[in-house]
Amino acid sequence: MLKFGYPRVSTQDQSLSLQLDALAHYGVDQTFEEKESGKKKKRPQLDIQKLLQIYTLIH
């Protein structure tokens, strides 16, 4: 089964690098990165229902 990761930060100024390194350590096949506020309710990068049909979530 493929594994995906969802690294997310709240602003464009923040870095995803530590999260990406950790996901690489766990052998994640694909990442869906996001730099958006947590207040945003709709997150097109993370459609959990669709993604969980084909991936295993590493959070």
C-alpha positions as CSV (number, residue, x, y, z in Angstrom):
1,M,0.0,0.0,0.0
2,L,1.2,3.5,-0.8
3,K,1.9,6.0,2.0
4,F,1.2,9.7,1.8
5,G,2.0,12.6,4.1
6,Y,0.4,15.9,4.7
7,P,2.9,18.4,5.9
8,R,1.2,21.7,6.7
9,V,2.2,25.1,8.1
10,S,0.0,28.1,8.7
11,T,1.9,30.8,6.8
12,Q,4.0,31.2,3.6
13,D,6.9,32.3,5.8
14,Q,7.1,29.0,7.7
15,S,9.2,26.0,6.5
16,L,8.0,22.5,5.8
17,S,11.5,21.0,5.8
18,L,11.4,19.3,9.3
19,Q,8.1,17.7,8.4
20,L,9.3,16.6,5.0
21,D,12.4,15.1,6.5
22,A,10.3,13.1,9.0
23,L,8.0,11.9,6.3
24,A,10.9,10.8,4.2
25,H,12.3,8.8,7.2
26,Y,9.0,6.9,7.3
27,G,9.2,6.1,3.6
28,V,6.2,8.2,2.5
29,D,5.6,7.8,-1.3
30,Q,3.9,11.1,-1.9
31,T,3.3,14.3,0.0
32,F,0.4,16.8,-0.3
33,E,1.9,20.1,1.0
34,E,0.0,23.0,2.3
35,K,0.8,26.5,3.5
36,E,-2.6,27.7,4.7
37,S,-4.2,29.1,7.8
38,G,-5.9,26.5,10.0
39,K,-9.1,28.7,9.8
40,K,-9.6,27.6,6.2
41,K,-12.2,24.9,6.2
42,K,-11.8,23.7,2.7
43,R,-8.4,22.1,1.9
44,P,-8.1,20.8,-1.6
45,Q,-4.7,19.2,-0.9
46,L,-6.3,17.0,1.7
47,D,-9.5,15.3,0.5
48,I,-9.2,12.5,3.2
49,Q,-12.1,10.4,1.9
50,K,-10.7,10.2,-1.6
51,L,-7.1,9.7,-0.5
52,L,-7.7,7.0,2.1
53,Q,-9.1,4.8,-0.7
54,I,-5.5,4.4,-2.0
55,Y,-3.1,5.6,0.6
56,T,-2.1,4.9,4.2
57,L,-2.0,8.1,6.3
58,I,1.3,8.9,8.3
59,H,0.5,11.8,10.6
